[in-house]
């Protein structure tokens, strides 16, 4: 399973595919979200959960240039992305 394949699926199918094919790495708090980070093949995928509504709002490929990377790198060592 690759991000390219996962990205084409509807949200409910993405959720089940992630749980079947990806490995949970860690979770962070980011504004109103709990963000779960998964490793899917060679790609890191973020799952944004609105914990107040108990709702998964979006699933995206990790943006390595986003300031949110600091929250991850403070806790674990991710491979360098160039």
mmCIF file of the N, C-alpha and C atoms, coordinates in Angstrom:
data_MODEL
# 
_entry.id   MODEL 
# 
loop_
_atom_site.group_PDB 
_atom_site.id 
_atom_site.type_symbol 
_atom_site.label_atom_id 
_atom_site.label_alt_id 
_atom_site.label_comp_id 
_atom_site.label_asym_id 
_atom_site.label_entity_id 
_atom_site.label_seq_id 
_atom_site.pdbx_PDB_ins_code 
_atom_site.Cartn_x 
_atom_site.Cartn_y 
_atom_site.Cartn_z 
_atom_site.occupancy 
_atom_site.B_iso_or_equiv 
_atom_site.pdbx_formal_charge 
_atom_site.auth_seq_id 
_atom_site.auth_comp_id 
_atom_site.auth_asym_id 
_atom_site.auth_atom_id 
_atom_site.pdbx_PDB_model_num 
ATOM 1   N N  . UNK A 1 1  ? 0.860   -1.180 0.000  1.00 0.00 ? 1  UNK A N  1 
ATOM 2   C CA . UNK A 1 1  ? 0.000   0.000  0.000  1.00 0.00 ? 1  UNK A CA 1 
ATOM 3   C C  . UNK A 1 1  ? 0.901   1.236  0.000  1.00 0.00 ? 1  UNK A C  1 
ATOM 4   N N  . UNK A 1 2  ? 0.602   2.162  -0.891 1.00 0.00 ? 2  UNK A N  1 
ATOM 5   C CA . UNK A 1 2  ? 1.363   3.414  -0.990 1.00 0.00 ? 2  UNK A CA 1 
ATOM 6   C C  . UNK A 1 2  ? 0.440   4.595  -0.722 1.00 0.00 ? 2  UNK A C  1 
ATOM 7   N N  . UNK A 1 3  ? 1.054   5.772  -0.490 1.00 0.00 ? 3  UNK A N  1 
ATOM 8   C CA . UNK A 1 3  ? 0.251   6.982  -0.299 1.00 0.00 ? 3  UNK A CA 1 
ATOM 9   C C  . UNK A 1 3  ? -0.583  7.260  -1.544 1.00 0.00 ? 3  UNK A C  1 
ATOM 10  N N  . UNK A 1 4  ? -0.008  7.044  -2.710 1.00 0.00 ? 4  UNK A N  1 
ATOM 11  C CA . UNK A 1 4  ? -0.724  7.289  -3.958 1.00 0.00 ? 4  UNK A CA 1 
ATOM 12  C C  . UNK A 1 4  ? -2.014  6.464  -4.017 1.00 0.00 ? 4  UNK A C  1 
ATOM 13  N N  . UNK A 1 5  ? -1.937  5.209  -3.625 1.00 0.00 ? 5  UNK A N  1 
ATOM 14  C CA . UNK A 1 5  ? -3.128  4.347  -3.606 1.00 0.00 ? 5  UNK A CA 1 
ATOM 15  C C  . UNK A 1 5  ? -4.112  4.803  -2.525 1.00 0.00 ? 5  UNK A C  1 
ATOM 16  N N  . UNK A 1 6  ? -3.584  5.096  -1.344 1.00 0.00 ? 6  UNK A N  1 
ATOM 17  C CA . UNK A 1 6  ? -4.432  5.506  -0.224 1.00 0.00 ? 6  UNK A CA 1 
ATOM 18  C C  . UNK A 1 6  ? -5.143  6.820  -0.507 1.00 0.00 ? 6  UNK A C  1 
ATOM 19  N N  . UNK A 1 7  ? -4.447  7.754  -1.128 1.00 0.00 ? 7  UNK A N  1 
ATOM 20  C CA . UNK A 1 7  ? -5.008  9.092  -1.345 1.00 0.00 ? 7  UNK A CA 1 
ATOM 21  C C  . UNK A 1 7  ? -6.237  9.078  -2.254 1.00 0.00 ? 7  UNK A C  1 
ATOM 22  N N  . UNK A 1 8  ? -6.386  8.047  -3.057 1.00 0.00 ? 8  UNK A N  1 
ATOM 23  C CA . UNK A 1 8  ? -7.528  7.962  -3.979 1.00 0.00 ? 8  UNK A CA 1 
ATOM 24  C C  . UNK A 1 8  ? -8.790  7.406  -3.311 1.00 0.00 ? 8  UNK A C  1 
ATOM 25  N N  . UNK A 1 9  ? -8.641  6.853  -2.126 1.00 0.00 ? 9  UNK A N  1 
ATOM 26  C CA . UNK A 1 9  ? -9.779  6.231  -1.438 1.00 0.00 ? 9  UNK A CA 1 
ATOM 27  C C  . UNK A 1 9  ? -10.597 7.282  -0.684 1.00 0.00 ? 9  UNK A C  1 
ATOM 28  N N  . UNK A 1 10 ? -11.896 7.019  -0.480 1.00 0.00 ? 10 UNK A N  1 
ATOM 29  C CA . UNK A 1 10 ? -12.700 7.920  0.359  1.00 0.00 ? 10 UNK A CA 1 
ATOM 30  C C  . UNK A 1 10 ? -12.215 7.834  1.813  1.00 0.00 ? 10 UNK A C  1 
ATOM 31  N N  . UNK A 1 11 ? -12.550 8.835  2.610  1.00 0.00 ? 11 UNK A N  1 
ATOM 32  C CA . UNK A 1 11 ? -12.035 8.938  3.977  1.00 0.00 ? 11 UNK A CA 1 
ATOM 33  C C  . UNK A 1 11 ? -12.291 7.680  4.800  1.00 0.00 ? 11 UNK A C  1 
ATOM 34  N N  . UNK A 1 12 ? -13.483 7.137  4.765  1.00 0.00 ? 12 UNK A N  1 
ATOM 35  C CA . UNK A 1 12 ? -13.772 5.955  5.586  1.00 0.00 ? 12 UNK A CA 1 
ATOM 36  C C  . UNK A 1 12 ? -12.917 4.755  5.178  1.00 0.00 ? 12 UNK A C  1 
ATOM 37  N N  . UNK A 1 13 ? -12.637 4.619  3.902  1.00 0.00 ? 13 UNK A N  1 
ATOM 38  C CA . UNK A 1 13 ? -11.777 3.528  3.424  1.00 0.00 ? 13 UNK A CA 1 
ATOM 39  C C  . UNK A 1 13 ? -10.315 3.795  3.792  1.00 0.00 ? 13 UNK A C  1 
ATOM 40  N N  . UNK A 1 14 ? -9.894  5.077  3.731  1.00 0.00 ? 14 UNK A N  1 
ATOM 41  C CA . UNK A 1 14 ? -8.526  5.425  4.134  1.00 0.00 ? 14 UNK A CA 1 
ATOM 42  C C  . UNK A 1 14 ? -8.267  4.984  5.565  1.00 0.00 ? 14 UNK A C  1 
ATOM 43  N N  . UNK A 1 15 ? -9.249  5.211  6.424  1.00 0.00 ? 15 UNK A N  1 
ATOM 44  C CA . UNK A 1 15 ? -9.097  4.860  7.837  1.00 0.00 ? 15 UNK A CA 1 
ATOM 45  C C  . UNK A 1 15 ? -8.844  3.368  7.991  1.00 0.00 ? 15 UNK A C  1 
ATOM 46  N N  . UNK A 1 16 ? -9.660  2.547  7.361  1.00 0.00 ? 16 UNK A N  1 
ATOM 47  C CA . UNK A 1 16 ? -9.476  1.098  7.498  1.00 0.00 ? 16 UNK A CA 1 
ATOM 48  C C  . UNK A 1 16 ? -8.179  0.634  6.841  1.00 0.00 ? 16 UNK A C  1 
ATOM 49  N N  . UNK A 1 17 ? -7.819  1.221  5.708  1.00 0.00 ? 17 UNK A N  1 
ATOM 50  C CA . UNK A 1 17 ? -6.562  0.839  5.048  1.00 0.00 ? 17 UNK A CA 1 
ATOM 51  C C  . UNK A 1 17 ? -5.348  1.202  5.896  1.00 0.00 ? 17 UNK A C  1 
ATOM 52  N N  . UNK A 1 18 ? -5.396  2.360  6.543  1.00 0.00 ? 18 UNK A N  1 
ATOM 53  C CA . UNK A 1 18 ? -4.287  2.741  7.421  1.00 0.00 ? 18 UNK A CA 1 
ATOM 54  C C  . UNK A 1 18 ? -4.132  1.756  8.567  1.00 0.00 ? 18 UNK A C  1 
ATOM 55  N N  . UNK A 1 19 ? -5.237  1.399  9.197  1.00 0.00 ? 19 UNK A N  1 
ATOM 56  C CA . UNK A 1 19 ? -5.163  0.464  10.314 1.00 0.00 ? 19 UNK A CA 1 
ATOM 57  C C  . UNK A 1 19 ? -4.690  -0.914 9.876  1.00 0.00 ? 19 UNK A C  1 
ATOM 58  N N  . UNK A 1 20 ? -4.956  -1.287 8.640  1.00 0.00 ? 20 UNK A N  1 
ATOM 59  C CA . UNK A 1 20 ? -4.525  -2.591 8.134  1.00 0.00 ? 20 UNK A CA 1 
ATOM 60  C C  . UNK A 1 20 ? -3.079  -2.598 7.655  1.00 0.00 ? 20 UNK A C  1 
ATOM 61  N N  . UNK A 1 21 ? -2.622  -1.487 7.041  1.00 0.00 ? 21 UNK A N  1 
ATOM 62  C CA . UNK A 1 21 ? -1.340  -1.507 6.335  1.00 0.00 ? 21 UNK A CA 1 
ATOM 63  C C  . UNK A 1 21 ? -0.255  -0.590 6.896  1.00 0.00 ? 21 UNK A C  1 
ATOM 64  N N  . UNK A 1 22 ? -0.601  0.298  7.802  1.00 0.00 ? 22 UNK A N  1 
ATOM 65  C CA . UNK A 1 22 ? 0.387   1.255  8.309  1.00 0.00 ? 22 UNK A CA 1 
ATOM 66  C C  . UNK A 1 22 ? 0.781   0.911  9.742  1.00 0.00 ? 22 UNK A C  1 
ATOM 67  N N  . UNK A 1 23 ? 1.882   1.500  10.167 1.00 0.00 ? 23 UNK A N  1 
ATOM 68  C CA . UNK A 1 23 ? 2.381   1.317  11.532 1.00 0.00 ? 23 UNK A CA 1 
ATOM 69  C C  . UNK A 1 23 ? 2.277   2.639  12.269 1.00 0.00 ? 23 UNK A C  1 
ATOM 70  N N  . UNK A 1 24 ? 1.632   2.619  13.428 1.00 0.00 ? 24 UNK A N  1 
ATOM 71  C CA . UNK A 1 24 ? 1.514   3.817  14.249 1.00 0.00 ? 24 UNK A CA 1 
ATOM 72  C C  . UNK A 1 24 ? 2.895   4.204  14.763 1.00 0.00 ? 24 UNK A C  1 
ATOM 73  N N  . UNK A 1 25 ? 3.242   5.502  14.643 1.00 0.00 ? 25 UNK A N  1 
ATOM 74  C CA . UNK A 1 25 ? 4.541   5.992  15.106 1.00 0.00 ? 25 UNK A CA 1 
ATOM 75  C C  . UNK A 1 25 ? 4.381   6.761  16.409 1.00 0.00 ? 25 UNK A C  1 
ATOM 76  N N  . UNK A 1 26 ? 3.501   7.762  16.410 1.00 0.00 ? 26 UNK A N  1 
ATOM 77  C CA . UNK A 1 26 ? 3.306   8.585  17.599 1.00 0.00 ? 26 UNK A CA 1 
ATOM 78  C C  . UNK A 1 26 ? 2.109   9.496  17.413 1.00 0.00 ? 26 UNK A C  1 
ATOM 79  N N  . UNK A 1 27 ? 1.751   10.196 18.486 1.00 0.00 ? 27 UNK A N  1 
ATOM 80  C CA . UNK A 1 27 ? 0.653   11.165 18.429 1.00 0.00 ? 27 UNK A CA 1 
ATOM 81  C C  . UNK A 1 27 ? 1.125   12.471 19.052 1.00 0.00 ? 27 UNK A C  1 
ATOM 82  N N  . UNK A 1 28 ? 0.628   13.587 18.513 1.00 0.00 ? 28 UNK A N  1 
ATOM 83  C CA . UNK A 1 28 ? 0.905   14.905 19.076 1.00 0.00 ? 28 UNK A CA 1 
ATOM 84  C C  . UNK A 1 28 ? -0.412  15.660 19.205 1.00 0.00 ? 28 UNK A C  1 
ATOM 85  N N  . UNK A 1 29 ? -0.382  16.721 19.990 1.00 0.00 ? 29 UNK A N  1 
ATOM 86  C CA . UNK A 1 29 ? -1.502  17.663 20.052 1.00 0.00 ? 29 UNK A CA 1 
ATOM 87  C C  . UNK A 1 29 ? -1.116  18.847 19.190 1.00 0.00 ? 29 UNK A C  1 
ATOM 88  N N  . UNK A 1 30 ? -2.018  19.279 18.326 1.00 0.00 ? 30 UNK A N  1 
ATOM 89  C CA . UNK A 1 30 ? -1.755  20.405 17.440 1.00 0.00 ? 30 UNK A CA 1 
ATOM 90  C C  . UNK A 1 30 ? -3.029  21.220 17.320 1.00 0.00 ? 30 UNK A C  1 
ATOM 91  N N  . UNK A 1 31 ? -3.047  22.355 18.009 1.00 0.00 ? 31 UNK A N  1 
ATOM 92  C CA . UNK A 1 31 ? -4.243  23.194 18.105 1.00 0.00 ? 31 UNK A CA 1 
ATOM 93  C C  . UNK A 1 31 ? -5.422  22.349 18.560 1.00 0.00 ? 31 UNK A C  1 
ATOM 94  N N  . UNK A 1 32 ? -6.497  22.295 17.809 1.00 0.00 ? 32 UNK A N  1 
ATOM 95  C CA . UNK A 1 32 ? -7.668  21.545 18.286 1.00 0.00 ? 32 UNK A CA 1 
ATOM 96  C C  . UNK A 1 32 ? -7.626  20.067 17.897 1.00 0.00 ? 32 UNK A C  1 
ATOM 97  N N  . UNK A 1 33 ? -6.513  19.626 17.370 1.00 0.00 ? 33 UNK A N  1 
ATOM 98  C CA . UNK A 1 33 ? -6.407  18.249 16.888 1.00 0.00 ? 33 UNK A CA 1 
ATOM 99  C C  . UNK A 1 33 ? -5.477  17.388 17.731 1.00 0.00 ? 33 UNK A C  1 
ATOM 100 N N  . UNK A 1 34 ? -5.789  16.118 17.736 1.00 0.00 ? 34 UNK A N  1 
ATOM 101 C CA . UNK A 1 34 ? -4.814  15.096 18.079 1.00 0.00 ? 34 UNK A CA 1 
ATOM 102 C C  . UNK A 1 34 ? -4.372  14.578 16.718 1.00 0.00 ? 34 UNK A C  1 
ATOM 103 N N  . UNK A 1 35 ? -3.082  14.565 16.461 1.00 0.00 ? 35 UNK A N  1 
ATOM 104 C CA . UNK A 1 35 ? -2.576  14.131 15.161 1.00 0.00 ? 35 UNK A CA 1 
ATOM 105 C C  . UNK A 1 35 ? -1.790  12.840 15.359 1.00 0.00 ? 35 UNK A C  1 
ATOM 106 N N  . UNK A 1 36 ? -2.260  11.776 14.736 1.00 0.00 ? 36 UNK A N  1 
ATOM 107 C CA . UNK A 1 36 ? -1.557  10.499 14.778 1.00 0.00 ? 36 UNK A CA 1 
ATOM 108 C C  . UNK A 1 36 ? -0.666  10.398 13.549 1.00 0.00 ? 36 UNK A C  1 
ATOM 109 N N  . UNK A 1 37 ? 0.564   10.006 13.773 1.00 0.00 ? 37 UNK A N  1 
ATOM 110 C CA . UNK A 1 37 ? 1.524   9.830  12.685 1.00 0.00 ? 37 UNK A CA 1 
ATOM 111 C C  . UNK A 1 37 ? 1.692   8.340  12.425 1.00 0.00 ? 37 UNK A C  1 
ATOM 112 N N  . UNK A 1 38 ? 1.553   7.956  11.157 1.00 0.00 ? 38 UNK A N  1 
ATOM 113 C CA . UNK A 1 38 ? 1.689   6.562  10.743 1.00 0.00 ? 38 UNK A CA 1 
ATOM 114 C C  . UNK A 1 38 ? 2.762   6.455  9.671  1.00 0.00 ? 38 UNK A C  1 
ATOM 115 N N  . UNK A 1 39 ? 3.413   5.311  9.624  1.00 0.00 ? 39 UNK A N  1 
ATOM 116 C CA . UNK A 1 39 ? 4.345   4.999  8.546  1.00 0.00 ? 39 UNK A CA 1 
ATOM 117 C C  . UNK A 1 39 ? 3.642   4.012  7.621  1.00 0.00 ? 39 UNK A C  1 
ATOM 118 N N  . UNK A 1 40 ? 3.461   4.438  6.385  1.00 0.00 ? 40 UNK A N  1 
ATOM 119 C CA . UNK A 1 40 ? 2.802   3.624  5.358  1.00 0.00 ? 40 UNK A CA 1 
ATOM 120 C C  . UNK A 1 40 ? 3.821   3.388  4.254  1.00 0.00 ? 40 UNK A C  1 
ATOM 121 N N  . UNK A 1 41 ? 4.416   2.206  4.231  1.00 0.00 ? 41 UNK A N  1 
ATOM 122 C CA . UNK A 1 41 ? 5.501   1.958  3.281  1.00 0.00 ? 41 UNK A CA 1 
ATOM 123 C C  . UNK A 1 41 ? 6.656   2.882  3.611  1.00 0.00 ? 41 UNK A C  1 
ATOM 124 N N  . UNK A 1 42 ? 7.009   3.764  2.674  1.00 0.00 ? 42 UNK A N  1 
ATOM 125 C CA . UNK A 1 42 ? 8.076   4.747  2.898  1.00 0.00 ? 42 UNK A CA 1 
ATOM 126 C C  . UNK A 1 42 ? 7.534   6.135  3.204  1.00 0.00 ? 42 UNK A C  1 
ATOM 127 N N  . UNK A 1 43 ? 6.228   6.264  3.357  1.00 0.00 ? 43 UNK A N  1 
ATOM 128 C CA . UNK A 1 43 ? 5.602   7.570  3.555  1.00 0.00 ? 43 UNK A CA 1 
ATOM 129 C C  . UNK A 1 43 ? 5.050   7.718  4.966  1.00 0.00 ? 43 UNK A C  1 
ATOM 130 N N  . UNK A 1 44 ? 5.200   8.922  5.503  1.00 0.00 ? 44 UNK A N  1 
ATOM 131 C CA . UNK A 1 44 ? 4.573   9.256  6.781  1.00 0.00 ? 44 UNK A CA 1 
ATOM 132 C C  . UNK A 1 44 ? 3.239   9.933  6.490  1.00 0.00 ? 44 UNK A C  1 
ATOM 133 N N  . UNK A 1 45 ? 2.210   9.491  7.189  1.00 0.00 ? 45 UNK A N  1 
ATOM 134 C CA . UNK A 1 45 ? 0.847   9.969  6.975  1.00 0.00 ? 45 UNK A CA 1 
ATOM 135 C C  . UNK A 1 45 ? 0.315   10.498 8.303  1.00 0.00 ? 45 UNK A C  1 
ATOM 136 N N  . UNK A 1 46 ? -0.348  11.666 8.236  1.00 0.00 ? 46 UNK A N  1 
ATOM 137 C CA . UNK A 1 46 ? -0.933  12.260 9.430  1.00 0.00 ? 46 UNK A CA 1 
ATOM 138 C C  . UNK A 1 46 ? -2.450  12.090 9.409  1.00 0.00 ? 46 UNK A C  1 
ATOM 139 N N  . UNK A 1 47 ? -2.995  11.722 10.560 1.00 0.00 ? 47 UNK A N  1 
ATOM 140 C CA . UNK A 1 47 ? -4.438  11.601 10.735 1.00 0.00 ? 47 UNK A CA 1 
ATOM 141 C C  . UNK A 1 47 ? -4.851  12.659 11.752 1.00 0.00 ? 47 UNK A C  1 
ATOM 142 N N  . UNK A 1 48 ? -5.682  13.615 11.314 1.00 0.00 ? 48 UNK A N  1 
ATOM 143 C CA . UNK A 1 48 ? -6.118  14.724 12.160 1.00 0.00 ? 48 UNK A CA 1 
ATOM 144 C C  . UNK A 1 48 ? -7.453  14.377 12.799 1.00 0.00 ? 48 UNK A C  1 
ATOM 145 N N  . UNK A 1 49 ? -7.433  14.253 14.118 1.00 0.00 ? 49 UNK A N  1 
ATOM 146 C CA . UNK A 1 49 ? -8.626  13.873 14.866 1.00 0.00 ? 49 UNK A CA 1 
ATOM 147 C C  . UNK A 1 49 ? -9.089  15.059 15.698 1.00 0.00 ? 49 UNK A C  1 
ATOM 148 N N  . UNK A 1 50 ? -10.319 15.481 15.467 1.00 0.00 ? 50 UNK A N  1 
ATOM 149 C CA . UNK A 1 50 ? -10.927 16.510 16.303 1.00 0.00 ? 50 UNK A CA 1 
ATOM 150 C C  . UNK A 1 50 ? -11.427 15.778 17.538 1.00 0.00 ? 50 UNK A C  1 
ATOM 151 N N  . UNK A 1 51 ? -10.647 15.855 18.622 1.00 0.00 ? 51 UNK A N  1 
ATOM 152 C CA . UNK A 1 51 ? -10.963 15.030 19.786 1.00 0.00 ? 51 UNK A CA 1 
ATOM 153 C C  . UNK A 1 51 ? -12.223 15.494 20.512 1.00 0.00 ? 51 UNK A C  1 
ATOM 154 N N  . UNK A 1 52 ? -12.606 16.755 20.359 1.00 0.00 ? 52 UNK A N  1 
ATOM 155 C CA . UNK A 1 52 ? -13.845 17.219 21.002 1.00 0.00 ? 52 UNK A CA 1 
ATOM 156 C C  . UNK A 1 52 ? -15.073 16.630 20.319 1.00 0.00 ? 52 UNK A C  1 
ATOM 157 N N  . UNK A 1 53 ? -14.987 16.448 19.011 1.00 0.00 ? 53 UNK A N  1 
ATOM 158 C CA . UNK A 1 53 ? -16.108 15.874 18.259 1.00 0.00 ? 53 UNK A CA 1 
ATOM 159 C C  . UNK A 1 53 ? -15.918 14.380 17.989 1.00 0.00 ? 53 UNK A C  1 
ATOM 160 N N  . UNK A 1 54 ? -14.799 13.832 18.432 1.00 0.00 ? 54 UNK A N  1 
ATOM 161 C CA . UNK A 1 54 ? -14.444 12.440 18.148 1.00 0.00 ? 54 UNK A CA 1 
ATOM 162 C C  . UNK A 1 54 ? -14.619 12.118 16.671 1.00 0.00 ? 54 UNK A C  1 
ATOM 163 N N  . UNK A 1 55 ? -13.919 12.908 15.853 1.00 0.00 ? 55 UNK A N  1 
ATOM 164 C CA . UNK A 1 55 ? -14.106 12.845 14.406 1.00 0.00 ? 55 UNK A CA 1 
ATOM 165 C C  . UNK A 1 55 ? -12.763 12.967 13.694 1.00 0.00 ? 55 UNK A C  1 
ATOM 166 N N  . UNK A 1 56 ? -12.493 12.060 12.771 1.00 0.00 ? 56 UNK A N  1 
ATOM 167 C CA . UNK A 1 56 ? -11.314 12.192 11.919 1.00 0.00 ? 56 UNK A CA 1 
ATOM 168 C C  . UNK A 1 56 ? -11.680 13.175 10.819 1.00 0.00 ? 56 UNK A C  1 
ATOM 169 N N  . UNK A 1 57 ? -10.967 14.307 10.782 1.00 0.00 ? 57 UNK A N  1 
ATOM 170 C CA . UNK A 1 57 ? -11.298 15.352 9.810  1.00 0.00 ? 57 UNK A CA 1 
ATOM 171 C C  . UNK A 1 57 ? -10.517 15.228 8.512  1.00 0.00 ? 57 UNK A C  1 
ATOM 172 N N  . UNK A 1 58 ? -9.259  14.779 8.614  1.00 0.00 ? 58 UNK A N  1 
ATOM 173 C CA . UNK A 1 58 ? -8.496  14.622 7.368  1.00 0.00 ? 58 UNK A CA 1 
ATOM 174 C C  . UNK A 1 58 ? -7.328  13.682 7.580  1.00 0.00 ? 58 UNK A C  1 
ATOM 175 N N  . UNK A 1 59 ? -6.877  13.123 6.470  1.00 0.00 ? 59 UNK A N  1 
ATOM 176 C CA . UNK A 1 59 ? -5.704  12.253 6.429  1.00 0.00 ? 59 UNK A CA 1 
ATOM 177 C C  . UNK A 1 59 ? -4.830  12.782 5.307  1.00 0.00 ? 59 UNK A C  1 
ATOM 178 N N  . UNK A 1 60 ? -3.599  13.155 5.647  1.00 0.00 ? 60 UNK A N  1 
ATOM 179 C CA . UNK A 1 60 ? -2.717  13.765 4.655  1.00 0.00 ? 60 UNK A CA 1 
ATOM 180 C C  . UNK A 1 60 ? -1.313  13.180 4.730  1.00 0.00 ? 60 UNK A C  1 
ATOM 181 N N  . UNK A 1 61 ? -0.597  13.343 3.645  1.00 0.00 ? 61 UNK A N  1 
ATOM 182 C CA . UNK A 1 61 ? 0.816   13.012 3.612  1.00 0.00 ? 61 UNK A CA 1 
ATOM 183 C C  . UNK A 1 61 ? 1.554   14.033 4.463  1.00 0.00 ? 61 UNK A C  1 
ATOM 184 N N  . UNK A 1 62 ? 2.517   13.598 5.251  1.00 0.00 ? 62 UNK A N  1 
ATOM 185 C CA . UNK A 1 62 ? 3.282   14.502 6.106  1.00 0.00 ? 62 UNK A CA 1 
ATOM 186 C C  . UNK A 1 62 ? 4.002   15.541 5.258  1.00 0.00 ? 62 UNK A C  1 
ATOM 187 N N  . UNK A 1 63 ? 3.798   16.805 5.590  1.00 0.00 ? 63 UNK A N  1 
ATOM 188 C CA . UNK A 1 63 ? 4.490   17.915 4.926  1.00 0.00 ? 63 UNK A CA 1 
ATOM 189 C C  . UNK A 1 63 ? 5.772   18.175 5.702  1.00 0.00 ? 63 UNK A C  1 
ATOM 190 N N  . UNK A 1 64 ? 6.897   17.763 5.141  1.00 0.00 ? 64 UNK A N  1 
ATOM 191 C CA . UNK A 1 64 ? 8.181   17.838 5.837  1.00 0.00 ? 64 UNK A CA 1 
ATOM 192 C C  . UNK A 1 64 ? 8.657   19.261 6.068  1.00 0.00 ? 64 UNK A C  1 
ATOM 193 N N  . UNK A 1 65 ? 8.088   20.235 5.364  1.00 0.00 ? 65 UNK A N  1 
ATOM 194 C CA . UNK A 1 65 ? 8.509   21.628 5.539  1.00 0.00 ? 65 UNK A CA 1 
ATOM 195 C C  . UNK A 1 65 ? 7.609   22.383 6.519  1.00 0.00 ? 65 UNK A C  1 
ATOM 196 N N  . UNK A 1 66 ? 6.584   21.738 7.045  1.00 0.00 ? 66 UNK A N  1 
ATOM 197 C CA . UNK A 1 66 ? 5.644   22.402 7.957  1.00 0.00 ? 66 UNK A CA 1 
ATOM 198 C C  . UNK A 1 66 ? 6.274   22.570 9.342  1.00 0.00 ? 66 UNK A C  1 
ATOM 199 N N  . UNK A 1 67 ? 5.911   23.639 10.015 1.00 0.00 ? 67 UNK A N  1 
ATOM 200 C CA . UNK A 1 67 ? 6.435   23.891 11.365 1.00 0.00 ? 67 UNK A CA 1 
ATOM 201 C C  . UNK A 1 67 ? 6.023   22.795 12.353 1.00 0.00 ? 67 UNK A C  1 
ATOM 202 N N  . UNK A 1 68 ? 4.998   22.030 12.030 1.00 0.00 ? 68 UNK A N  1 
ATOM 203 C CA . UNK A 1 68 ? 4.555   20.927 12.883 1.00 0.00 ? 68 UNK A CA 1 
ATOM 204 C C  . UNK A 1 68 ? 5.643   19.862 13.040 1.00 0.00 ? 68 UNK A C  1 
ATOM 205 N N  . UNK A 1 69 ? 6.585   19.822 12.121 1.00 0.00 ? 69 UNK A N  1 
ATOM 206 C CA . UNK A 1 69 ? 7.680   18.845 12.201 1.00 0.00 ? 69 UNK A CA 1 
ATOM 207 C C  . UNK A 1 69 ? 8.430   18.960 13.526 1.00 0.00 ? 69 UNK A C  1 
ATOM 208 N N  . UNK A 1 70 ? 8.497   20.167 14.071 1.00 0.00 ? 70 UNK A N  1 
ATOM 209 C CA . UNK A 1 70 ? 9.197   20.372 15.346 1.00 0.00 ? 70 UNK A CA 1 
ATOM 210 C C  . UNK A 1 70 ? 8.578   19.521 16.456 1.00 0.00 ? 70 UNK A C  1 
ATOM 211 N N  . UNK A 1 71 ? 7.262   19.383 16.451 1.00 0.00 ? 71 UNK A N  1 
ATOM 212 C CA . UNK A 1 71 ? 6.594   18.584 17.480 1.00 0.00 ? 71 UNK A CA 1 
ATOM 213 C C  . UNK A 1 71 ? 7.012   17.115 17.394 1.00 0.00 ? 71 UNK A C  1 
ATOM 214 N N  . UNK A 1 72 ? 7.214   16.643 16.185 1.00 0.00 ? 72 UNK A N  1 
ATOM 215 C CA . UNK A 1 72 ? 7.653   15.261 16.010 1.00 0.00 ? 72 UNK A CA 1 
ATOM 216 C C  . UNK A 1 72 ? 9.129   15.107 16.357 1.00 0.00 ? 72 UNK A C  1 
ATOM 217 N N  . UNK A 1 73 ? 9.955   15.998 15.837 1.00 0.00 ? 73 UNK A N  1 
ATOM 218 C CA . UNK A 1 73 ? 11.401  15.853 16.027 1.00 0.00 ? 73 UNK A CA 1 
ATOM 219 C C  . UNK A 1 73 ? 11.822  16.068 17.474 1.00 0.00 ? 73 UNK A C  1 
ATOM 220 N N  . UNK A 1 74 ? 10.987  16.741 18.270 1.00 0.00 ? 74 UNK A N  1 
ATOM 221 C CA . UNK A 1 74 ? 11.278  16.878 19.697 1.00 0.00 ? 74 UNK A CA 1 
ATOM 222 C C  . UNK A 1 74 ? 11.153  15.544 20.424 1.00 0.00 ? 74 UNK A C  1 
ATOM 223 N N  . UNK A 1 75 ? 10.395  14.622 19.864 1.00 0.00 ? 75 UNK A N  1 
ATOM 224 C CA . UNK A 1 75 ? 10.102  13.367 20.555 1.00 0.00 ? 75 UNK A CA 1 
ATOM 225 C C  . UNK A 1 75 ? 10.755  12.133 19.937 1.00 0.00 ? 75 UNK A C  1 
ATOM 226 N N  . UNK A 1 76 ? 10.926  12.132 18.618 1.00 0.00 ? 76 UNK A N  1 
ATOM 227 C CA . UNK A 1 76 ? 11.531  10.977 17.950 1.00 0.00 ? 76 UNK A CA 1 
ATOM 228 C C  . UNK A 1 76 ? 12.473  11.457 16.860 1.00 0.00 ? 76 UNK A C  1 
ATOM 229 N N  . UNK A 1 77 ? 13.322  10.569 16.414 1.00 0.00 ? 77 UNK A N  1 
ATOM 230 C CA . UNK A 1 77 ? 14.227  10.905 15.315 1.00 0.00 ? 77 UNK A CA 1 
ATOM 231 C C  . UNK A 1 77 ? 13.616  10.393 14.018 1.00 0.00 ? 77 UNK A C  1 
ATOM 232 N N  . UNK A 1 78 ? 13.227  11.334 13.162 1.00 0.00 ? 78 UNK A N  1 
ATOM 233 C CA . UNK A 1 78 ? 12.717  10.983 11.839 1.00 0.00 ? 78 UNK A CA 1 
ATOM 234 C C  . UNK A 1 78 ? 13.862  11.065 10.843 1.00 0.00 ? 78 UNK A C  1 
ATOM 235 N N  . UNK A 1 79 ? 13.793  10.328 9.753  1.00 0.00 ? 79 UNK A N  1 
ATOM 236 C CA . UNK A 1 79 ? 14.835  10.437 8.730  1.00 0.00 ? 79 UNK A CA 1 
ATOM 237 C C  . UNK A 1 79 ? 14.901  11.865 8.196  1.00 0.00 ? 79 UNK A C  1 
ATOM 238 N N  . UNK A 1 80 ? 16.078  12.278 7.754  1.00 0.00 ? 80 UNK A N  1 
ATOM 239 C CA . UNK A 1 80 ? 16.189  13.632 7.191  1.00 0.00 ? 80 UNK A CA 1 
ATOM 240 C C  . UNK A 1 80 ? 15.513  13.659 5.826  1.00 0.00 ? 80 UNK A C  1 
ATOM 241 N N  . UNK A 1 81 ? 14.814  14.763 5.571  1.00 0.00 ? 81 UNK A N  1 
ATOM 242 C CA . UNK A 1 81 ? 14.087  14.934 4.317  1.00 0.00 ? 81 UNK A CA 1 
ATOM 243 C C  . UNK A 1 81 ? 14.687  16.114 3.589  1.00 0.00 ? 81 UNK A C  1 
ATOM 244 N N  . UNK A 1 82 ? 15.129  15.894 2.373  1.00 0.00 ? 82 UNK A N  1 
ATOM 245 C CA . UNK A 1 82 ? 15.738  16.987 1.590  1.00 0.00 ? 82 UNK A CA 1 
ATOM 246 C C  . UNK A 1 82 ? 15.039  17.123 0.274  1.00 0.00 ? 82 UNK A C  1 
# 
